[in-house]
Structures are given as C-alpha cells and as structure tokens.
C-alpha cells in the first residue's frame, strides 16, 4: 500500500514539474512543452496570451545585468507589438547541445571579453529553438558551476546580449 501511494505521488509530481505553466488549454499536440536537460533545471515553458515563452523556472531569475530587465524567449520571435495568439504560437523544436573543443573555446573567449578572467572554464551549451511561425533563434549558456550566464547567438553571437541566470536559493560567490 505504501509503495502504491509513493508511486502515485511520484507520477503526479513528475507530471506537475514537467508540464508547462499557465493556461495551456488548446495547445496543439505538435507543440514542444518540455525543455531538454540541463535548461529544464533553470527554465520552463509558460503559456501566455501572446504565445508560449521560455523563461526562468520558479526560484530563478533571468536578467540583463545592466538594466535588470527580465529575459525570455518568445515563440512569436518578434521584438515589439506581439499579437494575442495564445496557444497558437508555440515551439516546434527545442534542442540543446554541449559545445566542446575549438567551438566552446571560441564561445568562452567571446563571452568573457570585458569580464575579469575566471579561474573556471564553463560548460557551454547551445540552444536552438524553432517556432510554428518558421522562425528560429539561437542562444548559448555558460555554466561555471557557481554561476550561469546566457547570450543571444542567432546567426552570430552578440556579447552585448549577455544575461544572468540567478538561483535565488543559492548564496552568490
């Protein structure tokens, strides 16, 4: 009996954690509603009146360092005046890969330009997302172990687009 109760609670909690947040009623089956590892540790998909977005997971903050503006990845992939498309705007591809070798080294060098030298070499992840609109965006994430950062990298990476990923339950170092 205890085993059955534990199994039921585990299945329910897994589904709650894996599900997107917000009003997702009517989301097509072709929509990607789960993030791959490791981004699902710091991010989540949220269903909004303006379409699905990838943004910080509860307990995390994604923010631009100078302005402290929130960071999100919208499925509409436009800069201003989003339409109220609801669950008609969603992701059809979300791929995250680990970069290595020369590619990772070049990304780290570009990302760290203008920063103090870090004693740690980060793990570099490339995130590629595609929307039902046919548009694509790219990002890179830099995991230093004690800190996480992101950078917009569509056709070319843009160091001025760097953003912080802060775990609000961890004391910064």
FENZIGI-V505089 format. One record per pair of residues at least 24 apart in sequence whose ideal C-beta (glycine too) atoms are under 10 Angstrom apart, sorted by the first residue. I is the first residue (numbers start at 0). GAP is how many residues later the second one is. D is the distance in whole Angstrom. If there is no record, write none. Layout:
BEGIN
((I | GAP | D) (I | GAP | D))
END
This chain:
BEGIN
((16 | 27 | 9) (16 | 40 | 9) (17 | 26 | 10) (18 | 25 | 9) (18 | 26 | 9) (18 | 28 | 10) (19 | 24 | 7) (19 | 25 | 4) (19 | 26 | 6) (19 | 27 | 5) (19 | 32 | 7) (19 | 33 | 10) (19 | 34 | 10) (19 | 67 | 10) (19 | 70 | 9) (20 | 24 | 7) (20 | 25 | 5) (20 | 26 | 7) (20 | 27 | 9) (20 | 32 | 10) (20 | 34 | 9) (20 | 36 | 9) (20 | 37 | 8) (21 | 24 | 5) (21 | 25 | 4) (21 | 26 | 6) (21 | 27 | 9) (21 | 30 | 8) (21 | 31 | 9) (21 | 64 | 10) (21 | 65 | 9) (22 | 24 | 6) (22 | 25 | 8) (22 | 26 | 8) (22 | 63 | 8) (22 | 64 | 8) (23 | 24 | 10) (23 | 28 | 8) (23 | 62 | 9) (23 | 63 | 6) (23 | 66 | 9) (24 | 61 | 9) (24 | 62 | 7) (25 | 60 | 7) (25 | 61 | 5) (25 | 62 | 8) (26 | 25 | 8) (26 | 59 | 9) (26 | 60 | 4) (26 | 61 | 9) (26 | 63 | 6) (27 | 59 | 7) (27 | 60 | 8) (27 | 62 | 7) (27 | 64 | 9) (27 | 104 | 8) (29 | 60 | 8) (29 | 61 | 10) (29 | 62 | 6) (29 | 102 | 8) (30 | 44 | 9) (30 | 56 | 7) (30 | 57 | 10) (30 | 58 | 9) (30 | 59 | 4) (30 | 60 | 7) (30 | 61 | 7) (30 | 101 | 8) (31 | 43 | 10) (31 | 58 | 7) (31 | 59 | 4) (31 | 60 | 6) (31 | 61 | 7) (31 | 62 | 5) (31 | 63 | 10) (31 | 97 | 8) (31 | 98 | 9) (31 | 99 | 10) (32 | 57 | 8) (32 | 58 | 8) (32 | 61 | 10) (33 | 60 | 8) (34 | 56 | 9) (34 | 59 | 6) (34 | 61 | 8) (34 | 92 | 9) (34 | 94 | 10) (35 | 58 | 6) (35 | 59 | 7) (35 | 60 | 5) (35 | 61 | 9) (35 | 89 | 10) (35 | 91 | 9) (36 | 59 | 7) (36 | 88 | 10) (37 | 58 | 7) (37 | 60 | 9) (37 | 85 | 8) (37 | 87 | 7) (37 | 103 | 8) (37 | 105 | 7) (37 | 110 | 9) (38 | 34 | 10) (38 | 55 | 8) (38 | 57 | 6) (38 | 86 | 7) (38 | 88 | 6) (38 | 100 | 9) (38 | 102 | 7) (38 | 109 | 10) (38 | 111 | 10) (38 | 126 | 10) (39 | 54 | 10) (39 | 56 | 9) (40 | 102 | 10) (40 | 107 | 9) (40 | 124 | 10) (40 | 126 | 9) (41 | 99 | 8) (41 | 101 | 9) (41 | 106 | 6) (41 | 108 | 9) (41 | 123 | 5) (41 | 124 | 9) (41 | 125 | 7) (42 | 28 | 10) (42 | 29 | 9) (42 | 30 | 8) (42 | 84 | 9) (42 | 98 | 9) (42 | 107 | 10) (42 | 122 | 8) (44 | 28 | 9) (44 | 30 | 9) (44 | 45 | 8) (44 | 46 | 7) (44 | 49 | 8) (45 | 26 | 8) (46 | 28 | 10) (46 | 39 | 8) (46 | 40 | 6) (46 | 42 | 10) (46 | 43 | 8) (47 | 24 | 9) (47 | 26 | 8) (47 | 27 | 9) (47 | 28 | 10) (47 | 34 | 9) (47 | 36 | 9) (47 | 37 | 10) (47 | 38 | 8) (47 | 39 | 9) (47 | 41 | 9) (48 | 33 | 9) (48 | 34 | 10) (48 | 35 | 5) (48 | 36 | 8) (48 | 37 | 6) (48 | 38 | 9) (49 | 24 | 7) (49 | 25 | 9) (49 | 26 | 6) (49 | 28 | 10) (49 | 32 | 4) (49 | 33 | 7) (49 | 34 | 6) (49 | 35 | 7) (49 | 36 | 8) (49 | 39 | 7) (50 | 24 | 4) (50 | 25 | 5) (50 | 26 | 9) (50 | 27 | 10) (50 | 31 | 7) (50 | 32 | 8) (50 | 33 | 9) (50 | 34 | 5) (50 | 35 | 7) (50 | 36 | 8) (50 | 37 | 7) (50 | 38 | 3) (50 | 39 | 7) (50 | 40 | 9) (50 | 80 | 8) (50 | 81 | 9) (50 | 82 | 9) (51 | 24 | 9) (51 | 33 | 10) (51 | 34 | 9) (51 | 35 | 7) (51 | 36 | 10) (51 | 37 | 6) (51 | 38 | 4) (51 | 39 | 6) (51 | 79 | 9) (51 | 80 | 9) (52 | 29 | 10) (52 | 36 | 9) (52 | 37 | 10) (52 | 38 | 9) (53 | 37 | 7) (53 | 40 | 7) (53 | 73 | 8) (53 | 75 | 7) (53 | 83 | 10) (53 | 85 | 9) (55 | 109 | 7) (55 | 110 | 8) (55 | 111 | 10) (55 | 112 | 9) (56 | 108 | 10) (56 | 110 | 9) (57 | 110 | 9) (58 | 107 | 10) (58 | 108 | 7) (58 | 109 | 5) (58 | 110 | 6) (58 | 111 | 10) (59 | 88 | 9) (59 | 105 | 6) (59 | 106 | 6) (59 | 107 | 6) (59 | 108 | 7) (59 | 109 | 9) (59 | 110 | 10) (60 | 102 | 10) (60 | 103 | 8) (60 | 104 | 8) (60 | 105 | 4) (60 | 106 | 8) (60 | 107 | 6) (61 | 86 | 9) (61 | 88 | 7) (61 | 101 | 6) (61 | 102 | 7) (61 | 103 | 5) (61 | 104 | 8) (62 | 100 | 6) (62 | 101 | 5) (62 | 102 | 8) (62 | 103 | 7) (63 | 86 | 10) (63 | 96 | 10) (63 | 97 | 8) (63 | 98 | 8) (63 | 99 | 5) (63 | 100 | 8) (64 | 84 | 9) (64 | 97 | 7) (64 | 98 | 7) (64 | 99 | 6) (65 | 94 | 10) (65 | 96 | 9) (66 | 96 | 10) (67 | 96 | 9) (68 | 94 | 9) (69 | 93 | 9) (70 | 68 | 10) (70 | 79 | 7) (70 | 81 | 9) (70 | 90 | 9) (70 | 91 | 10) (70 | 92 | 4) (70 | 93 | 9) (70 | 94 | 8) (72 | 54 | 8) (72 | 56 | 6) (72 | 58 | 10) (72 | 64 | 6) (72 | 66 | 7) (72 | 77 | 9) (72 | 79 | 9) (73 | 55 | 10) (73 | 57 | 8) (73 | 63 | 9) (74 | 54 | 8) (74 | 55 | 9) (74 | 56 | 5) (74 | 57 | 7) (74 | 58 | 8) (74 | 60 | 9) (74 | 62 | 10) (75 | 55 | 7) (75 | 56 | 10) (75 | 57 | 7) (75 | 59 | 8) (76 | 52 | 8) (76 | 53 | 9) (76 | 54 | 5) (76 | 56 | 7) (76 | 57 | 9) (76 | 58 | 4) (76 | 59 | 8) (76 | 60 | 6) (76 | 77 | 10) (77 | 55 | 9) (77 | 57 | 8) (84 | 47 | 9) (84 | 48 | 9) (87 | 44 | 8) (87 | 45 | 10) (88 | 42 | 7) (88 | 43 | 6) (88 | 44 | 7) (89 | 41 | 7) (89 | 42 | 6) (89 | 43 | 10) (90 | 38 | 6) (90 | 39 | 7) (90 | 40 | 6) (90 | 41 | 8) (90 | 46 | 10) (91 | 37 | 9) (91 | 38 | 5) (91 | 39 | 7) (91 | 40 | 5) (91 | 41 | 9) (91 | 42 | 9) (92 | 35 | 7) (92 | 36 | 6) (92 | 37 | 4) (92 | 38 | 9) (92 | 39 | 10) (92 | 43 | 8) (93 | 33 | 7) (93 | 34 | 8) (93 | 35 | 5) (93 | 36 | 8) (94 | 31 | 8) (94 | 32 | 7) (94 | 33 | 5) (94 | 34 | 8) (94 | 35 | 9) (94 | 43 | 10) (95 | 29 | 5) (95 | 30 | 7) (95 | 31 | 5) (95 | 32 | 8) (95 | 33 | 9) (95 | 43 | 9) (95 | 45 | 8) (96 | 27 | 10) (96 | 28 | 7) (96 | 29 | 5) (96 | 30 | 8) (96 | 31 | 8) (97 | 25 | 6) (97 | 26 | 7) (97 | 27 | 6) (97 | 28 | 8) (97 | 45 | 10) (98 | 24 | 8) (98 | 25 | 4) (98 | 26 | 7) (98 | 27 | 6) (98 | 41 | 7) (98 | 42 | 10) (98 | 43 | 10) (99 | 24 | 8) (103 | 36 | 9) (103 | 38 | 10) (105 | 51 | 9) (106 | 33 | 6) (106 | 35 | 8) (106 | 44 | 8) (106 | 46 | 8) (106 | 50 | 7) (107 | 32 | 9) (107 | 34 | 7) (109 | 30 | 9) (109 | 41 | 8) (109 | 43 | 9) (109 | 46 | 10) (109 | 47 | 6) (109 | 48 | 9) (109 | 49 | 6) (110 | 29 | 7) (110 | 30 | 10) (110 | 31 | 6) (110 | 38 | 7) (110 | 39 | 9) (110 | 40 | 6) (110 | 42 | 10) (110 | 46 | 8) (110 | 48 | 6) (110 | 51 | 7) (111 | 30 | 8) (111 | 37 | 10) (111 | 47 | 9) (111 | 50 | 10) (112 | 46 | 6) (113 | 45 | 7) (113 | 46 | 10) (113 | 48 | 9) (114 | 34 | 9) (114 | 44 | 9) (114 | 47 | 9) (117 | 24 | 9) (117 | 26 | 6) (117 | 28 | 10) (117 | 29 | 9) (118 | 25 | 9) (119 | 24 | 5) (119 | 25 | 6) (119 | 26 | 8) (119 | 27 | 9) (120 | 24 | 10) (121 | 25 | 9) (121 | 26 | 9) (121 | 27 | 8) (122 | 25 | 10) (123 | 27 | 10) (124 | 25 | 9) (125 | 27 | 7) (125 | 31 | 10) (126 | 26 | 8) (127 | 25 | 9) (127 | 26 | 10) (138 | 24 | 9) (140 | 24 | 7) (143 | 29 | 10) (144 | 28 | 9) (145 | 24 | 8) (145 | 25 | 10) (145 | 26 | 8) (145 | 27 | 5) (146 | 25 | 7) (146 | 26 | 7))
END
